[in-house]
C-alpha cells in the first residue's frame, strides 16, 4: 500500500468518525484539509496531473471540505435572546415558568 492509499483510508475513517461526533468542529478539520491539499499537490507533482492517484488525492480534499460544510450547516445557531440569557440568566426575559 502506498502513502496515498494509506492517507485515503485514514481520511475515510476520519470522515466516518466525524459523522458520529457532536462536537466535530472541535476536531481540527482545517488541519486535515490543509494536510490533504499538501498531499494532493505532492502526489500530482510526482505522478502527474492526469494520474488516478492525483484524482484520488483531490477527492479526499473534496470529501473533507464537504464534511466541514455539512458540519457548519447542521450546527444550531443561537438566537439573540439565547445569547442574552446566557449572559444574564437572572433577567426577566429569561425566566422559565412551569405551567
ABEGO torsion letter per residue (X at the ends): XBAAAAAAAAAAAAAAAAAABABAAABBAAAAAAAAAAAAAAAAAAAEAABAAAAAAAAAAAAAAAAAAAAAAABBBBBAAAAAAAABAABAAABBBBX
